Amino acid sequence: MKVSRRSVLGSAAAFAQQQQGRPNLLFLISDDHSWPDLGVLGAPVSTPNLDRLAREGAIFDNCFVSSAQCSPNRSSILTGCTPHTTATSRLHTPMPEHEPAVIDALKDAGYFVGAYRKVHQGTNFDKRWNFYGAAGEPFSKFFEALPQGKPFFLHIGMTDPHRPYKRGKYPVMHDAKSVVVPAYLPDTPQVRDDIADYYNAIGRMDADVGLVLEELKKRNLLENTLIVFTGDNGMPFPGAKGTCYDPGLRVPLVVWWKERVKAGSRFSELIAHVDLPSTWLEAAGLQPWKKMQGRSFLPLLTGGTYAAREAVFSERNWHDNYDPIRSVRTATHKLIFNALPHQQYRPADDLADSPTWANYLLLARRAQLATHHLRLVQPSRPVVEMYDLRTDPNEFRNVADDPSHAATRAKLERMLSDWMHDTSDYLPPAYPRQGRGGGRGWPTSL
């Protein structure tokens, strides 16, 4: 039985009339941006505007996406459901008409909802906004259209630091000699130049953030605005975007809310992107609907009682190629299920055309890759990968078959399998649950 958007959200308007002082909600999302690539987190990248928001608000060290892909993960931010639950797991899949989104609830509650640039949920979804800014349209247009006295939800989907990188006009140019090369990439001049361009694009994105903040300040709207910034998935480099390794799933999260969020707060709790809509709804005095899988972390931000997550779950599906992967991550361990292990790693098209991947393949042909870089050029992959993040934060040593980790593997397999059952996953879970189908653990090979 399908649940209509109206039946889920219809009572929101009546409820909202009783609310006073509802905050404005500003959502800023970068495109292909891994943690910790902000200046405030120690990266040598110029992000003064986001750094200021973090210093005056809160920053999270463990925020994870629902999918290491663009449109699927963005759907989870809008619906509070993992992509396979809403049939949005493939890249570019439009949001189904019947799926309720957080902007529907906010509209029904009297919010004026608007978006700029990249939303990536299809043309029909674009019609749900009260305002949709055309490419290149100044941010002032939204505020000129905002009815007086109405609270707003404004979604600004940056297109940086997505590829392709063109060495044109950037507000700040970064020196390739000063970049930080992640351990999962070879440290070569070609890779350094590519990362410098990635930093340049982040700098341009941060400059756009500054323009938005200036509009809020000019219009005296900053005081009552809850600001959230995050990335949609990891950086567009091999071993990051499109994978369920941390560089593909772990993204920055900054929250600013004057006098409500303590300046300089830093949180280590696990946060999932499906938690964002529940958080916005609670801030607006509204309730999540039953289908939503996330939980509000507003109490964590404001000093209330918060039950921390034990784990976050993520997926990867079709993105230029079909590679179904599921993962579960706790504070100490990560388990990855590769449903097509006989296929080797295949980067998304924008990564495949990158200087870094060309250099990676050249080093592989010359047998010059480090041992921990070889996994991306192997002809196949394990069905199950598991990493002890306490001793191996780069996820280089697969301990799935290590007897000393057997109990942890069994626990994580069960957690992942239960989540797949609960969220109506179309991949076969490892274990049966409540009379449903399933196996007795994932096999060692398929």
N, C-alpha and C positions, 0 to 999 in steps of 0.2 A: 504493500500500500504506500503510495507516494504522499508525502506531507507537503502541502502547498506552502509557499512563502507567507501567504496571508494568514493561514491558520496558525502558523508558528509565531508570527510577529504582530498579529492584529491588535493585541491588547497594549502594545508598547506606548502608543500615543496617549491613551487615557492615564497610564501610569506616570508618564513623563510630565504631565501637566501638574503633578504634585511636587515635582522636583524644583529646587531652587539652586541657583548658582552653579549650573552644570558647566563643566569645563569645556573649552574648545579642545579639539584633538588634532594634532599635526603629526602625520606619519611620513617620515623620510626614509627611502629605501634605495641603497646603492645596488649596482648591477655587477655581480661577480667579484665579491670583496671578502677576503678571508680575515678572520681574527689572526694576528693582532695588528693589522695594518692601519693603525692610527698613531699619530704622534704621541698622544697621551698614554698609549700602551708601550711606548718605547721604540716604535718603528721610525726609521729616518725618513718619514713622509710628512709633507706639509699639510696639516689639517687643523688650522687654528680655530675655526668655528666649532667643529665637533669637539675639539679638545676643551674649549671653554664650556660647552654644554656638559661635558663629562665632569669637569672640575666643579661646576656649580650644581650638578645633579648626581646621577649614579651611572656606573659602568659595570657591565657583567662580563665575567671571564668565561662563562660556560653556556653560551646561547647556541642552539643547534637548529638547523633547518629541518623541515619535514622531508624535503627532497633536494638532492644536489643538482637540481635542474630549475630553470627559471619559472616558466608558467605553472608547472605543478606545485612548486613551493609557494608561489604567490597565491594560488587558489586556497592553500591551507591557511594562509594569513587572513584571508577574507571570510572563510567559512568555519574555521576552528576544527576542521577535519583533515585527516591525512589524505593525500590525493587519490589513492585507489578507492577510498570510500565514496568520493563524489564523482568518480569516472573522469578525473582530470589528470591522470597519471602520465599521459603522453604529452610531449612538448607541443605547444600551440593548440591543445584541445580547449575549445570554448567552455566556459562555465555553463552547466545545464540550467535551463530556465527555471526549473523547479527548486534548485538549491538555494536556501536562504543564505544571505551574506550579512556581515556585520553592518554594512552600510544601509541595508533594508531596515534593520531594527532601529538604527540611529535616525533615519529619515522619518520613520513612524513616530519616533519620540520627539520630533520637532527640529532635528539637526538639518543643516544645509550641508550636503555632502558634495565634495568636488575632487577632481583629480587632474594632474598634469602628467604628460609624457607617458611613461610605460606602466600600464596596468596588466596587459597581456592576458586578458580573460575573454577576448572575442568582442566583436562589434555589438552583439546584443547586450552583453554585460555593460558595455560603455554607456548604454541608454539608461542604466539605473542611476547614474549620477545626476545631481541637479546641475552640475557644471563640469564640463570637460575641456580643459585648456588645449588648444591646438599646439603643435610643435612650434617652438620659438615664441609662443605667446607669453608676455610678461606675467609674473606672479600677481601683479597688481590687479589684473583683470578679475581674478576670483574675488578679491576683497571688494571690488567695485560692484560685483553682482550679489554679494552677500546681503541678504535682507537685514535691516537694522534690528538688533536685539536677538537675533537667532544665534545659537551656538553652531559651530561648524566642525566638520571632519574633513580635513584636507589631506589627500594622498598625493605625494610627489615621488614619482618613480624615476629616479635618475637613470640615465643611460650609460654613465661612467661607473666603474672602469671596464666595461665590456669592450672586447675587441671589435673591429681592428683598430690598432694604434697607428696613428699618422703623426709623424713628428712635425706638427704644425704649431699653432699658437696655443700654448698652455700658460696659465697664470704663473705657474712655478715649474721650473725645469729641475729635475733631480739628477745628481751625479751618479753614474753607474758604479763608480768606485765605492760609493757610500751605501749602496743598497744592502739589505740583508738577504742572502740567498738561503731559502729554507733547506733543511738537511735532505729533503726528499728530491731535490733538484741538483744536478751537477753545477759546480761553480766554474763557469766559463765566461769569457767576455760576451758571447752571444746571449747567454741567459741573463747576465747582469744588465745588458742594454735593454732586454725585453722587460725585466722587472722595473727598470727606471721609467720606461714608458707607462707601465701599469701605475707606478707612483704618480707620474704626471697626470694621468687621468683621475686618480683619486684626489689630487690637489684641485683639479678643475671642478670635480663634484663638490668638494668642500666649499669652494667659492660660491657655488650656487646655493648651498645651505646658508651662507652668509646673506645672500640676497633675500631669501625667504624670511630669515630672522629680522632683517632690517624692515621689511614690510610690516611684520607683526609689531615691532617696536614703534614704528611711525604711526601706526593706527591704534596704539594703546591696547593691543590685544595680547601682549606677551604675558601679562600678569596672571591671566586665567587660562593659560594654554598648557596642556600636557603634551610634551614633545617626545616622540619615540623615533630613534634612528637605528636601522639595522641593515644588513646585507641580505640579498636574496639567495645566494649560495656562494661557494668558495671561489677563489681567484681562478682566472681562466688559464691554468697551467697544468701540464701533465701531472697526474697524481692528486689533483685537487678537484676542480669542478667536474661533476659527472661521476665522482667516486664516493664511496661511503667511508673513506678515510677522513680523519678530522679536518684536514685542509679543505675538503669539499663540503663539509657539514658545519663547521664551527665558524661563526660570523660575529662581527662586533654587535653590541647592543648598548645603546646609550639612552637614558631616560632623564628628562628634565621637567620639573614641575615646581615652580617657585613656591617656597615655604612648605610644600607638601613632601618633597623628596629632599632629604638632607644632603647638603652640598658635600662632595667628596666621597660619597658612598661607593663602596666596591663590593660586589657580591660574587661568591663562588658557586652558588646554587645552580643546579641544572635547570635551564629554561628552554622550552621548545617553542617554535614559531606558532604552533596551534594554540599556545597560551595567550597570544596577543589579543585576539578579539574578545575573549572573556575578560581580559584586563580593561580594555576600553569600555566594555559594557558596564562593568562594575563602577568604573570612574564616572560614568554617565547615570548611575543609579538604576541600571537595567539588569535583567537576569539573562543568563545564557539559555539557549534552548537545548532540549534533551540530546540531540544528535551530536552536539559539539563535544570534542574529545579533549580540549585543553582545559586548563585551570588558571584562574586569575592569579597573578603574582603582585597585585596591587597591595595586599597586606605586607608583603616583604618590603616594598618600596616605602610604605608609610609607617612602618614600625609595628604593624599588627601581628596577629598570630598566623603563621604560614606553615603548611605542611609541605616540606620539600619533596620534590620528585626523587624517586629512586633511580629512574632511568629515562632516557629519551630514545625515540625510535625514528628511523629514517628509511627512505627508499630511493631507488633509481630504476627507471623504466626505459621507455623509448625516447632517445634524444639523438637524432641523426642515425642512430643504430639501436638495436634492441639489446639491452643488457640488464635484465631484472636482478636487483640486489636488494636485500633487506639488512638492517643493522639495529642493534640495541647497544646503548652505551650507558654505563654507570659512571660514577666518579672515578672508578679505579680500573675498569675493564671495558673492552669493546669486542663484540662478536658480530661477524659479517657472514651472511649467507649468500653465496653466489649461485644463482639458479641455473646459469649456463656456464659452468666451469670449463668446458671444453673450448670455449672461445677465449682468445687472449684479450688483453686490455685494448680497447679501441677508443681513442679520444674523440670528443665532439668535433665537428667540422672546424669551428673557429680555432680550437687548440691544434688540430691536425695541420693547419696552415701557418702555425706560429713559428717564429725563429727558434724558440726553445725546443719544440718537438723535432724540428729538423736537426738541430744540434744533438739532441738526445739520440736520434736514430744513427747519426754519423758516429757518435762515440760507441754505440752498440756494435756497429759494423767493424769498428777498429778494435773491439774488445777493450775499450777504455772506460767502461762504466764501472763504478763501485759496486760491490756485491749487493748492497741494499737498494741500488737503483735498477737491478736486473728484472724485478718482478713485472715491470711494465712492458717488457719485451719477451717474456716467456710465452710459449705456445698455448699454455692453459693456466688455470688458477685452481686453488683448492675449493672444494664445496664450502667448507667452513674455515674462516680465519678468526683467530682470537688473539688479542693483545693485552698484555698487562701494562697499563698506562703509567703505573707508578714507577716502573723501571725502564719502560720503553715508550715514551711519549710520542715518538715518531712512527710507531707502528711498523717496525722493521722485522721483529722476531715473532713469527706465528707460533703460538703455544697451544693451538687447538688440540694437538695430539700428544701433548706433554702430560703424563700421568699425574704429575703434581698439580695440574690445573683442571683435572677431570670434574671435580665437584663444581667449580665455578662455571665450566663449560655447560654442564647439565642445567644449572640454574638459569644461565643466560639463554640457552636454547628454549627452555620452558617459558621464560618471560617473553621471548620473541614470538614463539608459537602462539601463546595466549593472546598477544596483541594482534596477531594476524587473524585469529578467530574473531576477536572483539570488533575489529575494524572492517570485516568483510573483505579480506584480501583475496585476490583471485589466484595467488600462488599457493601451492599446497603447504600448510603448516606442518611442522615436524611431528607434533603430537596430537592425538585425538583430544577433544574436550567436549564434555557434556553430550556424549553420544554422537558427535560429529566425526567425520572422517579425519584421517591423518595417519602418519607413520609412527615409528618408534625412534625418533631422532633422525637427523639428516644423515644420509649415507656418506661414506668417505669418498665415493666417486659416483658419477651418474652415467 
